[in-house]
Amino acid sequence: MPKSIRTLHQRKLQELLHRTRVDQGLTQQEVASRLGRPQSFVAKYEGGERRLDVIEFVQIAQALSVDPRRMFAELLDGK
């Protein structure tokens, strides 16, 4: 199985997380503060330099005030 950092699904995840953050009117710094992480953490997963595990995905969704199940469903549906 190829690494998932450069796949279409990974790019869709990056776009979903970026779009959700922007739609919420949040900066990378604001999301990072909510996560207790540096701004570079957000920049790296949005820019495709870093993969996320499931727990990180859930924490990010919660920091964005979005149901992680809805985000996951949107990712799978490709909407």
C-alpha positions, 0 to 999 in steps of 0.5 A: 500500500502506498503512503497516503501523504500524496494521495487524492484522499489526503489532498481532499482531507487537507482541503476539507480542513482548510475550508472548514477553518476558513468558513469558521473565520479562524486563523491557523493560530487560533486553531493551533491555540485551541489545540495547544499546538504551534501554528506550524502544526496547522500549517503542516497538515493543511499544506500536506507536509504532515499526516494526521492520525484519527485522534488528531483528526477528531481533536481538530474537528472539535477545535473547529466546532464541527462534528468529526463524524460529519467531516468524515462523512463529507470526506468519504462522500467527496462533497 
